[in-house]
Amino acid sequence: MNNLLIIYDNEDAKLGSYFASSHQDLNTKLNFIPHINLHSLNTEQCLSNPIEHHISTFGGKPFVFIAYSHGNDDAISIGDNTYINSQNAYFFAETLFYSCCCLTAKKLGGKLREQGCRIFIGYNTTITSVAEETDPYFQDCENAFIHNFLATDNTIQESLRYMYKKYNEMRLFLVENYDTITASTLEDNLKAFEILCEENDLNLTRSSFI
């Protein structure tokens, strides 16, 4: 059984609906996979308890963590409050940490790795979408890696290849059906994508996080 913990800041004044939709997209895709033990926490649930409270329910077992929220180079915030930073990074030892948050690959990813996080995946600059109409295409790409990894027996590397292919296909689709600005924005998001791990860990599969 893969334990999966997702946080999403659905009450954010600017991007709450985008974060909620990103979460819903992944939740829908994983809903019928029997080996997923999914815990999702919205803004209110996050602020009701510190992150370590929710992690404790996994009994010390490895888990996969996903965040849809605002970030900076050293923290992930929920409801304008710092929720994950270097002070509580040790709770993420042995995890796959997937941060759909701006800038978190710059410093936070390294802090998490120092505390035993197996694999950190995030963005080293700001990321954005363009319009509500095209948000689903951005979210499909955003979730491509983690969905493929959890739904198959593919390695980290194989799931990354799947994601890169998805981004390329979607970029071409956006050029043909929308405009080059939208397609370029998607491409810029991909350029900000960063993976922090040991080279051998690229061969890990979902069974490594059980």
PyMOL commands that set and color helices and strands:
alter all, ss='L'
color gray80, all
select helices_A, chain A and resi 16-30+43-48+51-58+89-92+108-114+135-142+144-151+156-177+180-191+199-203+206-209
alter helices_A, ss='H'
color red, helices_A
select strands_A, chain A and resi 2-8+36-41+64-68+70-72+75-78+81-85+96-100+119-123+193-196
alter strands_A, ss='S'
color yellow, strands_A
deselect
rebuild
show_as cartoon
